[in-house]
Amino acid sequence: MSQGGLGNLSAEQQEAVIQNVRMQSQMQAQQEIITRVTEKCFAVCVTSPGSTRRNKEQVCFADCLDRFMDSMQFVERAMSD
């Protein structure tokens, strides 16, 4: 990361800015993943348009999201080992 625009800041302030940018980048990546998973689960589980969801669709959607969360936790554990 270029620090040209951070030259007037102390080393501590520069590190804080860099950490903040990293955190925001991670949050954005997580939001994009959540959006994609939600779209996929919706496409798989919701079979007809309407203002309400049938119980079968709600269960499918919840199960789909649960599988995603389980997968993410598995990957995080595998990467931390």
MOPAC internal coordinates of N, CA, C and O (Angstrom, degrees):
PM7 1SCF
backbone

  N    0.0000 0     0.00 0     0.00 0    0    0    0
  C    1.4515 1     0.00 0     0.00 0    1    0    0
  C    1.5224 1   108.32 1     0.00 0    2    1    0
  O    1.2310 1   120.96 1   -49.40 1    3    2    1
  N    1.2938 1   115.77 1   130.60 1    3    2    1
  C    1.4606 1   120.31 1   178.83 1    5    3    2
  C    1.5170 1   108.94 1   -71.95 1    6    5    3
  O    1.2310 1   121.09 1   -46.13 1    7    6    5
  N    1.3106 1   115.53 1   133.87 1    7    6    5
  C    1.4542 1   119.57 1  -179.74 1    9    7    6
  C    1.5232 1   111.35 1  -106.61 1   10    9    7
  O    1.2310 1   120.30 1  -163.58 1   11   10    9
  N    1.3414 1   117.04 1    16.42 1   11   10    9
  C    1.4579 1   121.17 1  -178.07 1   13   11   10
  C    1.5101 1   113.09 1   -55.24 1   14   13   11
  O    1.2310 1   119.84 1   140.56 1   15   14   13
  N    1.3243 1   117.90 1   -39.44 1   15   14   13
  C    1.4507 1   121.33 1  -179.36 1   17   15   14
  C    1.5126 1   113.09 1   -81.32 1   18   17   15
  O    1.2310 1   120.03 1   175.58 1   19   18   17
  N    1.3165 1   117.54 1    -4.42 1   19   18   17
  C    1.4564 1   121.42 1  -177.69 1   21   19   18
  C    1.5261 1   112.38 1  -104.36 1   22   21   19
  O    1.2310 1   120.29 1  -174.41 1   23   22   21
  N    1.3210 1   117.05 1     5.59 1   23   22   21
  C    1.4527 1   122.11 1  -173.30 1   25   23   22
  C    1.5129 1   115.04 1   -57.73 1   26   25   23
  O    1.2310 1   119.47 1   151.66 1   27   26   25
  N    1.3143 1   118.62 1   -28.34 1   27   26   25
  C    1.4609 1   120.94 1  -178.57 1   29   27   26
  C    1.5257 1   112.88 1   -83.35 1   30   29   27
  O    1.2310 1   120.40 1   176.66 1   31   30   29
  N    1.3284 1   116.84 1    -3.34 1   31   30   29
  C    1.4568 1   120.85 1  -178.30 1   33   31   30
  C    1.5224 1   110.38 1   -97.69 1   34   33   31
  O    1.2310 1   121.28 1   -25.03 1   35   34   33
  N    1.3112 1   115.15 1   154.97 1   35   34   33
  C    1.4648 1   119.71 1   174.88 1   37   35   34
  C    1.5292 1   108.50 1   -70.52 1   38   37   35
  O    1.2310 1   120.99 1   -14.99 1   39   38   37
  N    1.3139 1   115.72 1   165.01 1   39   38   37
  C    1.4722 1   120.11 1   179.24 1   41   39   38
  C    1.5239 1   110.89 1   -58.29 1   42   41   39
  O    1.2310 1   120.52 1   141.31 1   43   42   41
  N    1.2978 1   116.62 1   -38.69 1   43   42   41
  C    1.4664 1   121.53 1   179.17 1   45   43   42
  C    1.5285 1   110.52 1   -65.77 1   46   45   43
  O    1.2310 1   120.19 1   136.66 1   47   46   45
  N    1.3130 1   117.24 1   -43.34 1   47   46   45
  C    1.4637 1   121.43 1   178.63 1   49   47   46
  C    1.5275 1   110.58 1   -65.83 1   50   49   47
  O    1.2310 1   120.26 1   139.81 1   51   50   49
  N    1.3294 1   117.12 1   -40.19 1   51   50   49
  C    1.4603 1   121.27 1   178.16 1   53   51   50
  C    1.5241 1   110.14 1   -60.62 1   54   53   51
  O    1.2310 1   120.79 1   134.41 1   55   54   53
  N    1.3187 1   116.10 1   -45.59 1   55   54   53
  C    1.4655 1   120.08 1   179.47 1   57   55   54
  C    1.5201 1   110.80 1   -62.28 1   58   57   55
  O    1.2310 1   120.04 1   140.51 1   59   58   57
  N    1.3167 1   117.52 1   -39.49 1   59   58   57
  C    1.4649 1   121.47 1   178.36 1   61   59   58
  C    1.5247 1   110.76 1   -63.21 1   62   61   59
  O    1.2310 1   120.30 1   138.01 1   63   62   61
  N    1.3223 1   117.04 1   -41.99 1   63   62   61
  C    1.4645 1   120.93 1   178.39 1   65   63   62
  C    1.5262 1   110.01 1   -64.18 1   66   65   63
  O    1.2310 1   120.37 1   135.30 1   67   66   65
  N    1.3299 1   116.90 1   -44.70 1   67   66   65
  C    1.4621 1   121.27 1  -179.75 1   69   67   66
  C    1.5255 1   110.48 1   -62.52 1   70   69   67
  O    1.2310 1   120.28 1   136.62 1   71   70   69
  N    1.3267 1   117.07 1   -43.38 1   71   70   69
  C    1.4629 1   120.96 1   178.22 1   73   71   70
  C    1.5263 1   110.84 1   -62.22 1   74   73   71
  O    1.2310 1   120.66 1   139.25 1   75   74   73
  N    1.3235 1   116.34 1   -40.75 1   75   74   73
  C    1.4639 1   120.83 1   179.09 1   77   75   74
  C    1.5250 1   110.59 1   -62.88 1   78   77   75
  O    1.2310 1   120.16 1   136.72 1   79   78   77
  N    1.3230 1   117.30 1   -43.28 1   79   78   77
  C    1.4701 1   121.46 1   179.27 1   81   79   78
  C    1.5261 1   109.86 1   -63.74 1   82   81   79
  O    1.2310 1   120.39 1   137.45 1   83   82   81
  N    1.3280 1   116.86 1   -42.55 1   83   82   81
  C    1.4694 1   120.43 1   178.04 1   85   83   82
  C    1.5204 1   110.95 1   -60.72 1   86   85   83
  O    1.2310 1   120.65 1   134.65 1   87   86   85
  N    1.3323 1   116.35 1   -45.35 1   87   86   85
  C    1.4538 1   120.75 1  -179.24 1   89   87   86
  C    1.5270 1   110.71 1   -62.30 1   90   89   87
  O    1.2310 1   120.36 1   135.85 1   91   90   89
  N    1.3242 1   116.92 1   -44.15 1   91   90   89
  C    1.4604 1   120.65 1   179.13 1   93   91   90
  C    1.5242 1   110.94 1   -63.64 1   94   93   91
  O    1.2310 1   120.55 1   141.69 1   95   94   93
  N    1.3140 1   116.55 1   -38.31 1   95   94   93
  C    1.4609 1   121.09 1   178.28 1   97   95   94
  C    1.5279 1   110.72 1   -64.31 1   98   97   95
  O    1.2310 1   120.46 1   137.20 1   99   98   97
  N    1.3265 1   116.72 1   -42.80 1   99   98   97
  C    1.4562 1   120.74 1   177.82 1  101   99   98
  C    1.5205 1   111.14 1   -64.67 1  102  101   99
  O    1.2310 1   120.38 1   138.86 1  103  102  101
  N    1.3112 1   116.88 1   -41.14 1  103  102  101
  C    1.4587 1   120.55 1   178.83 1  105  103  102
  C    1.5251 1   110.74 1   -63.61 1  106  105  103
  O    1.2310 1   120.28 1   139.47 1  107  106  105
  N    1.3193 1   117.06 1   -40.53 1  107  106  105
  C    1.4524 1   120.93 1   178.27 1  109  107  106
  C    1.5325 1   110.50 1   -64.44 1  110  109  107
  O    1.2310 1   120.12 1   137.71 1  111  110  109
  N    1.3179 1   117.38 1   -42.29 1  111  110  109
  C    1.4599 1   121.17 1   178.66 1  113  111  110
  C    1.5274 1   110.59 1   -62.99 1  114  113  111
  O    1.2310 1   120.44 1   137.77 1  115  114  113
  N    1.3272 1   116.76 1   -42.23 1  115  114  113
  C    1.4619 1   120.49 1   177.80 1  117  115  114
  C    1.5228 1   111.14 1   -63.52 1  118  117  115
  O    1.2310 1   120.19 1   138.95 1  119  118  117
  N    1.3078 1   117.24 1   -41.05 1  119  118  117
  C    1.4649 1   120.82 1   178.95 1  121  119  118
  C    1.5228 1   110.66 1   -63.37 1  122  121  119
  O    1.2310 1   120.23 1   139.74 1  123  122  121
  N    1.3202 1   117.17 1   -40.26 1  123  122  121
  C    1.4616 1   120.62 1   177.99 1  125  123  122
  C    1.5189 1   111.06 1   -64.15 1  126  125  123
  O    1.2310 1   120.08 1   139.86 1  127  126  125
  N    1.3282 1   117.45 1   -40.14 1  127  126  125
  C    1.4636 1   121.08 1   177.48 1  129  127  126
  C    1.5224 1   110.07 1   -63.81 1  130  129  127
  O    1.2310 1   120.33 1   134.17 1  131  130  129
  N    1.3121 1   116.97 1   -45.83 1  131  130  129
  C    1.4677 1   120.94 1   179.67 1  133  131  130
  C    1.5251 1   110.51 1   -60.05 1  134  133  131
  O    1.2310 1   120.53 1   137.91 1  135  134  133
  N    1.3181 1   116.59 1   -42.09 1  135  134  133
  C    1.4664 1   120.62 1   179.29 1  137  135  134
  C    1.5262 1   110.59 1   -62.44 1  138  137  135
  O    1.2310 1   120.36 1   133.54 1  139  138  137
  N    1.3384 1   116.91 1   -46.46 1  139  138  137
  C    1.4679 1   120.11 1  -179.82 1  141  139  138
  C    1.5240 1   111.77 1   -63.44 1  142  141  139
  O    1.2310 1   120.28 1   137.66 1  143  142  141
  N    1.3337 1   117.07 1   -42.34 1  143  142  141
  C    1.4623 1   120.13 1   179.77 1  145  143  142
  C    1.5256 1   110.27 1   -65.40 1  146  145  143
  O    1.2310 1   120.57 1   136.91 1  147  146  145
  N    1.3081 1   116.51 1   -43.09 1  147  146  145
  C    1.4616 1   120.24 1   178.58 1  149  147  146
  C    1.5237 1   110.33 1   -59.70 1  150  149  147
  O    1.2310 1   120.32 1   135.96 1  151  150  149
  N    1.3283 1   116.99 1   -44.04 1  151  150  149
  C    1.4654 1   120.47 1   178.85 1  153  151  150
  C    1.5217 1   111.22 1   -62.70 1  154  153  151
  O    1.2310 1   120.10 1   136.56 1  155  154  153
  N    1.3390 1   117.42 1   -43.44 1  155  154  153
  C    1.4682 1   120.94 1   179.71 1  157  155  154
  C    1.5169 1   111.21 1   -64.74 1  158  157  155
  O    1.2310 1   120.41 1   132.88 1  159  158  157
  N    1.3288 1   116.82 1   -47.12 1  159  158  157
  C    1.4578 1   119.92 1   179.56 1  161  159  158
  C    1.5264 1   110.70 1   -62.57 1  162  161  159
  O    1.2310 1   120.43 1   139.70 1  163  162  161
  N    1.3000 1   116.78 1   -40.30 1  163  162  161
  C    1.4639 1   120.43 1   178.50 1  165  163  162
  C    1.5228 1   110.31 1   -62.35 1  166  165  163
  O    1.2310 1   120.37 1   135.78 1  167  166  165
  N    1.3337 1   116.90 1   -44.22 1  167  166  165
  C    1.4648 1   120.91 1  -179.45 1  169  167  166
  C    1.5244 1   111.40 1   -63.41 1  170  169  167
  O    1.2310 1   120.21 1   142.90 1  171  170  169
  N    1.3213 1   117.21 1   -37.10 1  171  170  169
  C    1.4627 1   121.26 1  -178.63 1  173  171  170
  C    1.5247 1   111.29 1   -76.89 1  174  173  171
  O    1.2310 1   120.17 1   139.94 1  175  174  173
  N    1.3216 1   117.28 1   -40.06 1  175  174  173
  C    1.4639 1   121.34 1  -168.50 1  177  175  174
  C    1.5238 1   115.39 1   -94.71 1  178  177  175
  O    1.2310 1   120.13 1   150.68 1  179  178  177
  N    1.3085 1   117.36 1   -29.32 1  179  178  177
  C    1.4622 1   119.91 1  -175.49 1  181  179  178
  C    1.5251 1   107.91 1   -96.19 1  182  181  179
  O    1.2310 1   121.56 1   -68.87 1  183  182  181
  N    1.3171 1   114.61 1   111.13 1  183  182  181
  C    1.4646 1   119.68 1  -173.08 1  185  183  182
  C    1.5201 1   114.11 1   -93.37 1  186  185  183
  O    1.2310 1   120.08 1   160.74 1  187  186  185
  N    1.3150 1   117.45 1   -19.26 1  187  186  185
  C    1.4617 1   119.09 1   179.13 1  189  187  186
  C    1.5255 1   109.47 1  -145.89 1  190  189  187
  O    1.2310 1   120.77 1   -35.09 1  191  190  189
  N    1.3415 1   116.13 1   144.91 1  191  190  189
  C    1.4632 1   119.04 1   179.54 1  193  191  190
  C    1.5257 1   110.70 1   -70.76 1  194  193  191
  O    1.2310 1   121.68 1   -23.55 1  195  194  193
  N    1.2992 1   114.38 1   156.45 1  195  194  193
  C    1.4498 1   119.43 1   177.74 1  197  195  194
  C    1.5098 1   109.96 1   165.43 1  198  197  195
  O    1.2310 1   121.02 1   -10.16 1  199  198  197
  N    1.3116 1   115.65 1   169.84 1  199  198  197
  C    1.4644 1   120.09 1  -176.88 1  201  199  198
  C    1.5245 1   111.73 1   -85.03 1  202  201  199
  O    1.2310 1   119.85 1   167.22 1  203  202  201
  N    1.3205 1   117.90 1   -12.78 1  203  202  201
  C    1.4625 1   121.04 1   178.52 1  205  203  202
  C    1.5194 1   109.27 1  -128.69 1  206  205  203
  O    1.2310 1   120.99 1   -23.61 1  207  206  205
  N    1.3127 1   115.71 1   156.39 1  207  206  205
  C    1.4618 1   121.58 1   179.55 1  209  207  206
  C    1.5167 1   109.19 1  -107.41 1  210  209  207
  O    1.2310 1   121.28 1   -41.99 1  211  210  209
  N    1.3173 1   115.15 1   138.01 1  211  210  209
  C    1.4564 1   120.05 1   175.07 1  213  211  210
  C    1.5194 1   108.47 1   -71.37 1  214  213  211
  O    1.2310 1   120.94 1   -22.53 1  215  214  213
  N    1.3270 1   115.81 1   157.47 1  215  214  213
  C    1.4618 1   120.78 1  -179.07 1  217  215  214
  C    1.5295 1   110.32 1   -57.86 1  218  217  215
  O    1.2310 1   119.71 1   138.55 1  219  218  217
  N    1.3111 1   118.16 1   -41.45 1  219  218  217
  C    1.4664 1   122.10 1  -179.57 1  221  219  218
  C    1.5331 1   110.40 1   -59.26 1  222  221  219
  O    1.2310 1   120.25 1   138.71 1  223  222  221
  N    1.3185 1   117.12 1   -41.29 1  223  222  221
  C    1.4610 1   121.58 1   178.91 1  225  223  222
  C    1.5264 1   110.97 1   -67.34 1  226  225  223
  O    1.2310 1   120.59 1   138.49 1  227  226  225
  N    1.3172 1   116.48 1   -41.51 1  227  226  225
  C    1.4652 1   120.60 1  -179.99 1  229  227  226
  C    1.5263 1   110.72 1   -63.59 1  230  229  227
  O    1.2310 1   120.29 1   137.26 1  231  230  229
  N    1.3268 1   117.05 1   -42.74 1  231  230  229
  C    1.4638 1   121.31 1   179.34 1  233  231  230
  C    1.5241 1   109.84 1   -65.13 1  234  233  231
  O    1.2310 1   120.07 1   135.04 1  235  234  233
  N    1.3194 1   117.47 1   -44.96 1  235  234  233
  C    1.4612 1   122.24 1   178.47 1  237  235  234
  C    1.5178 1   110.46 1   -58.42 1  238  237  235
  O    1.2310 1   120.70 1   133.31 1  239  238  237
  N    1.3121 1   116.27 1   -46.69 1  239  238  237
  C    1.4694 1   121.25 1  -178.55 1  241  239  238
  C    1.5264 1   110.46 1   -62.75 1  242  241  239
  O    1.2310 1   120.25 1   134.27 1  243  242  241
  N    1.3215 1   117.12 1   -45.73 1  243  242  241
  C    1.4634 1   121.45 1   179.43 1  245  243  242
  C    1.5299 1   110.59 1   -62.78 1  246  245  243
  O    1.2310 1   120.20 1   136.98 1  247  246  245
  N    1.3251 1   117.22 1   -43.02 1  247  246  245
  C    1.4626 1   120.89 1   178.22 1  249  247  246
  C    1.5248 1   111.37 1   -63.59 1  250  249  247
  O    1.2310 1   120.36 1   138.65 1  251  250  249
  N    1.3097 1   116.92 1   -41.35 1  251  250  249
  C    1.4618 1   121.93 1   179.14 1  253  251  250
  C    1.5285 1   110.26 1   -61.06 1  254  253  251
  O    1.2310 1   120.36 1   133.26 1  255  254  253
  N    1.3163 1   116.92 1   -46.74 1  255  254  253
  C    1.4643 1   120.57 1   179.08 1  257  255  254
  C    1.5271 1   111.27 1   -66.21 1  258  257  255
  O    1.2310 1   120.41 1   142.52 1  259  258  257
  N    1.3333 1   116.82 1   -37.48 1  259  258  257
  C    1.4698 1   120.20 1   177.29 1  261  259  258
  C    1.5236 1   111.09 1   -62.63 1  262  261  259
  O    1.2310 1   120.26 1   137.32 1  263  262  261
  N    1.3251 1   117.10 1   -42.68 1  263  262  261
  C    1.4718 1   120.64 1   177.77 1  265  263  262
  C    1.5208 1   110.08 1   -61.39 1  266  265  263
  O    1.2310 1   120.49 1   139.57 1  267  266  265
  N    1.3067 1   116.67 1   -40.43 1  267  266  265
  C    1.4610 1   120.22 1   178.01 1  269  267  266
  C    1.5238 1   110.61 1   -61.81 1  270  269  267
  O    1.2310 1   120.26 1   131.90 1  271  270  269
  N    1.3187 1   117.11 1   -48.10 1  271  270  269
  C    1.4638 1   120.93 1  -178.94 1  273  271  270
  C    1.5325 1   110.38 1   -61.91 1  274  273  271
  O    1.2310 1   120.09 1   137.81 1  275  274  273
  N    1.3366 1   117.42 1   -42.19 1  275  274  273
  C    1.4558 1   120.61 1   177.32 1  277  275  274
  C    1.5233 1   110.70 1   -60.57 1  278  277  275
  O    1.2310 1   120.69 1   138.33 1  279  278  277
  N    1.3153 1   116.29 1   -41.67 1  279  278  277
  C    1.4646 1   120.65 1   179.32 1  281  279  278
  C    1.5192 1   111.06 1   -64.22 1  282  281  279
  O    1.2310 1   120.17 1   137.22 1  283  282  281
  N    1.3112 1   117.27 1   -42.78 1  283  282  281
  C    1.4606 1   121.04 1   179.87 1  285  283  282
  C    1.5293 1   110.27 1   -63.46 1  286  285  283
  O    1.2310 1   120.11 1   138.02 1  287  286  285
  N    1.3222 1   117.39 1   -41.98 1  287  286  285
  C    1.4588 1   120.47 1   178.99 1  289  287  286
  C    1.5302 1   110.66 1   -64.95 1  290  289  287
  O    1.2310 1   120.39 1   140.50 1  291  290  289
  N    1.3248 1   116.87 1   -39.50 1  291  290  289
  C    1.4607 1   120.85 1   177.43 1  293  291  290
  C    1.5251 1   110.83 1   -60.78 1  294  293  291
  O    1.2310 1   120.93 1   133.87 1  295  294  293
  N    1.3222 1   115.83 1   -46.13 1  295  294  293
  C    1.4744 1   120.55 1   179.97 1  297  295  294
  C    1.5179 1   110.12 1   -63.36 1  298  297  295
  O    1.2310 1   119.83 1   135.81 1  299  298  297
  N    1.3263 1   117.92 1   -44.19 1  299  298  297
  C    1.4630 1   120.86 1   179.98 1  301  299  298
  C    1.5286 1   110.86 1   -61.04 1  302  301  299
  O    1.2310 1   120.21 1   136.91 1  303  302  301
  N    1.3379 1   117.19 1   -43.09 1  303  302  301
  C    1.4671 1   119.73 1   178.39 1  305  303  302
  C    1.5212 1   111.05 1   -64.42 1  306  305  303
  O    1.2310 1   120.64 1   137.66 1  307  306  305
  N    1.3242 1   116.38 1   -42.34 1  307  306  305
  C    1.4688 1   120.32 1  -179.54 1  309  307  306
  C    1.5260 1   111.10 1   -63.66 1  310  309  307
  O    1.2310 1   120.31 1   142.38 1  311  310  309
  N    1.3163 1   117.02 1   -37.62 1  311  310  309
  C    1.4504 1   120.53 1  -179.03 1  313  311  310
  C    1.5267 1   112.06 1   -74.75 1  314  313  311
  O    1.2310 1   119.97 1   152.83 1  315  314  313
  N    1.3113 1   117.66 1   -27.17 1  315  314  313
  C    1.4660 1   120.39 1  -178.60 1  317  315  314
  C    1.5218 1   112.09 1   -83.70 1  318  317  315
  O    1.2310 1   119.88 1   163.96 1  319  318  317
  N    1.3102 1   117.84 1   -16.04 1  319  318  317
  C    1.4713 1   120.94 1   178.73 1  321  319  318
  C    1.4957 1   112.49 1   -79.81 1  322  321  319
  O    1.2310 1   120.10 1   180.00 1  323  322  321

